[in-house]
């Protein structure tokens, strides 16, 4: 991080521009339920405890999903999480403004309870030292696009695991949410709150196979080789292998 920011200062000085150290941006990718959100939060806490106490912000790409009304209008509710369900222009504009050192940049906020963007709510990012940008599609290439999200990253991490383990974690998470968040009347999945356990498992397996596994095969897993670092997790969530891509 220090080397990257030092290079930015040298470049600005050479070009005669005001010296504003750009934020160091870390992209974190991986499948649904692989644990990338937990990893991102832990990483944020650890980096913020460096001796110079850098300001570390965490943004997830969920906020850049199109609102449910738009997805329904376009027939994309069954493709939620796939590349076409994201407002990529807004995502790129956000990353560009942050990297350019804008004093304040707004990101939309997503609710996993209502399964939708929260109208009028924004997360403000104010010149962080480090920005962690986490989501399914952060390393996704886009045919014909002049810029990609990964163009703004200084470092990238892909959180990986065996498919059978990710499927188990997804089902376990679904059962936990059924006992907690799904019980709330405002939950998008409230209709599943009273399903017997075996029926709930069957629903979770169906969602995993028809949506999340397809997205993993078609869009997420192919981006693994683009990451600078791959963290491979074992069945108990411990990291058993670390792969660093040589430049």
Helices and strands as residue ranges (DSSP letters): H 2-15, E 24-30, H 36-47, E 56-60, G 61-64, H 68-73, G 77-79, G 83-85, H 88-99, E 105-111, E 116-125, E 130-134, G 149-152, E 155-161, H 163-179, G 181-183, G 190-192, H 197-207, I 208-212, H 213-215, I 216-220, G 221-226, E 229-233, E 239-244
